[in-house]
């Protein structure tokens, strides 16, 4: 209406985009680069440094379970500021460690800090402002995660090469803290009630405040954990991300011998650029009543094809490597953005926050072991000469097999299945 202030939810989406940009850029896409940098600097084994990446993700999963409580007490913004400080200390630890135990301590800090800028925080920031149009809002906000990969994967490689790991960590971490402070002051402290606005402002009036899960029943306490829909959703997300992180954590190591370190960093950035296209295609093509589980299963199917293609090519077939990365990358974003949308569709509004925090924690607690498990598999099958087209076949086939299991979980959980 003329004279009404602009819908503040749009600013929240932009702020959540920025939150995800730094969260994933530092804590999700950073560890594969940290792994490579630590091995280059110290000569420690791949399996040991991969285990540190596992500690990073596993401890983060424990922190995720507490985020709803922290958000209720301190707010999304203040929690993210504290997390940015802790993450900066952790990444500095990765850069400066000279003993193996120091690396594990650094992994605790980096893992516990970045999740305050991760999936649960993005969903918590968006949920009060969007109901019917949440798929589009979350897709836009989660694109920050993909841009984080596009920007930070090559940026970390470039800054570490130019300035050294420690100076790069300090510069990026300081910027993250400053940005989180600004977002907290300007955006995250305001609610729809305080602004006098409603969720989905600008959407069709007949849809305003309508919840997609109108037929869902409340699942208090332990009854949620016995629900088949919750079980298959949590397992599908966990298994899918286990495969995804297992490949992403070692992709730079596999690609660098064939493409060079900097080009491999750009290739990882390209994978996350494809994630943006994949996420947008799903969010904008999917009608409100569409089966979101089917979309998730299709996304993992495309990723599986990309993984198998990587298994079939050798290091000289650059065009095929790029195509394989594009197929795999197309599902990276939907692996994190679709499960919260499935939760919105299948559970009551009162249960959604608990469901999202639970499935994210379960997923992160599961995929935390992926770098160590797949790192050990890669080292056992290829030793110190792993690269695309040489010694990585068993590793890539294992990733594809786990992706197939994720597809099965999402299909089995469909209504009426």
Protein Blocks (a to p, Z undefined) as FASTA:
>chain_A
ZZiacdfklmmmmmmmmmmmmmmmmmmmmmmmmmmmmmmmnopafklmmmmmmmmmmmmm
mmmmmmmmmmmmnojklmmmmmmmmmmmmmmmmmmpcbfklmmmmmmmmmmmmmmmmmkl
mmmmmmmmpcklmmmmmmmmmmmmmmmmmmmmmmmmmmmmmnojklmmmmmmmmmmmmmm
mmmmmmmmpcfklnopaehihiafklgopafklmbccdehjllmmpmklmmmmmmmmmmm
mmmmmmmmmmmmmmmmmnojklmmmmmmmmmmmmmmmmmmmmmmmcfkbcfklmmmmmmm
mmmmmmmmmmmpcfklmmlmmmmmmmmmmmmmmmmmmmmmmmmmmpcfklmmmmmmmmmm
mmmmmmmmmmmmmmmmmmmmnommgcehihplmmmmmmmmmmmmmmmmmmmmpghZZ
